[in-house]
Structure formats: C-alpha cells, structure tokens
Amino acid sequence: MGNVEVSKNGVTSDKAIASLVLGILSILIPFIGLVLGIIGIIFSRKATKELVKTNERGQGLATSGLLCSIVGIVFQLFAVIGLLAFTTVTTETAVQFLFT
C-alpha cells in the first residue's frame, strides 16, 4: 500500500488525551471552560505536531480535542454574552423601577 509506519508499541500521545479531556471539560464547565478550551487547542496543536514526528497514536484524539475545544469556546462565549445581556437588561429595569 505505502510506506506508512505503524506504531508497534501502541503508545497513545499524552498531549492528545489531554486535549480531548480539556475539550470535553470546556463544554461542560461554565465560564472556566473558556480557559480550558484555549488550553485544549494549544495541547491539540502540539499533539498534532508531535504525532507527525514520533510514532505514537492519537491523531483522532487530537482532532476530537481540537473540535471539542472550539465548540466549548463558542458555547462559553455565548454564555458570557448572554450573561452580560441579562445583567444589562436587569440593571436597566431595576433602575427604571427605583426612579419611577
């Protein structure tokens, strides 16, 4: 088929596993997930570059970690924007109530 080297030792990249875990946590944990998603993207990119050089497994984990981290960041940004919009509307309503 080709000259594709397959890992004989079956070792999975630790960075790929960490990127997937951080990506999933970025979806599940509110507000802190924004930071976890950014760290997950960093780990995913490092794992992808490392997997090209070494003979480890985990390309799918790194890709999944990247996607989960991106989805988590988008969810967290929507949560922050929603919270800001809610507090702005609530504060304006309270000020109108107090001074009317």
TORKOLMI-621746 format. One record per residue (C-alpha): residue in three letters; x negated, y negated, z. Coordinates in pm, whole numbers, plus 50000, padded with zeros to 5 digits. Layout:
<sites>
rest/x/y/z
Ala/X/Y/Z
...
</sites>
This chain:
<sites>
rest/x/y/z
Met/50000/50000/50000
Gly/49742/49744/50105
Asn/49460/49671/50340
Val/49677/49590/50638
Glu/49516/49670/50970
Val/49747/49814/51232
Ser/49671/49784/51600
Lys/49563/50122/51730
Asn/49571/50024/52095
Gly/49930/49896/52095
Val/49847/49581/52291
Thr/50103/49304/52270
Ser/49989/48945/52294
Asp/50047/48791/52637
Lys/50100/48450/52482
Ala/50372/48589/52254
Ile/50552/48739/52553
Ala/50515/48413/52747
Ser/50653/48211/52456
Leu/50962/48433/52438
Val/51021/48416/52813
Leu/50977/48038/52817
Gly/51206/48004/52516
Ile/51483/48202/52684
Leu/51440/48009/53009
Ser/51455/47680/52818
Ile/51805/47775/52704
Leu/51924/47890/53045
Ile/51780/47637/53292
Pro/51932/47289/53273
Phe/51704/46984/53237
Ile/51384/47173/53332
Gly/51444/47370/53014
Leu/51328/47071/52812
Val/50978/47102/52955
Leu/50987/47482/52932
Gly/51085/47459/52565
Ile/50790/47236/52486
Ile/50552/47471/52667
Gly/50716/47764/52486
Ile/50647/47604/52148
Ile/50284/47549/52244
Phe/50246/47912/52354
Ser/50416/48034/52038
Arg/50187/47837/51809
Lys/49878/47954/52000
Ala/50002/48315/51991
Thr/50064/48297/51617
Lys/49713/48166/51551
Glu/49564/48423/51789
Leu/49753/48712/51625
Val/49606/48626/51287
Lys/49254/48657/51429
Thr/49300/48956/51659
Asn/49453/49295/51610
Glu/49733/49258/51864
Arg/50105/49300/51816
Gly/50370/49041/51894
Gln/50434/48840/51579
Gly/50809/48889/51618
Leu/50794/48789/51984
Ala/50605/48471/51898
Thr/50855/48382/51626
Ser/51150/48456/51853
Gly/50990/48248/52128
Leu/50950/47957/51886
Leu/51314/47975/51779
Cys/51444/48008/52135
Ser/51227/47715/52245
Ile/51361/47495/51964
Val/51721/47592/52043
Gly/51657/47529/52413
Ile/51513/47185/52346
Val/51812/47092/52127
Phe/52055/47214/52396
Gln/51869/47021/52665
Leu/51865/46702/52458
Phe/52241/46732/52407
Ala/52281/46784/52783
Val/52075/46474/52865
Ile/52260/46262/52607
Gly/52594/46392/52738
Leu/52499/46316/53096
Leu/52387/45965/53004
Ala/52708/45903/52812
Phe/52917/46036/53102
Thr/52742/45824/53362
Thr/52767/45515/53143
Val/53141/45559/53091
Thr/53197/45647/53456
Thr/52997/45347/53578
Glu/53183/45108/53346
Thr/53517/45246/53463
Ala/53418/45212/53829
Val/53301/44851/53777
Gln/53627/44765/53599
Phe/53826/44926/53879
Leu/53639/44738/54152
Phe/53660/44397/53989
Thr/54017/44406/53863
</sites>
